[in-house]
Amino acid sequence: MAVFTDTVTVFQKQATGYKRTVVKGCQWSEKIEKKLEGGKLQTVKTTTVTFIEPFLLDLSTFTEEDGIFCGNVAETPTNDKGSRLSDMIKRYPKSGIIRAVNDNSNRDHLKNIKVVIY
């Protein structure tokens, strides 16, 4: 029995385009936080994706041009209008840009890497 059952598609910017990697057996988790700030209600949505062994990606080299999508996304971003990574993120509500990586792969039990996107 698998611990995590979600599938994500990761696009990592390369010199010649984007590298597409589909990872099965991870966990997609969304958090919505609301707070009152300056008399206005502010809503912040944060998504974390938890990867467990075996690690198929090297997330230590992520950039602001790398994105993660929930599910198996067949299309790949290009530099053409309508097909850029930002355009794809608008079309897929469960997606985002990688903002932080928390590497816990040195743990003795449940080695994992958590990625924060928004």
Beta strands, then each sheet from edge to edge (+ up, - down):
strand 1: 6-14
strand 2: 17-37
strand 3: 40-52
strand 4: 67-70
strand 5: 95-104
strand 6: 112-117
sheet 1: 1+ 2- 3+ 6- 5+ 4- 1+
end
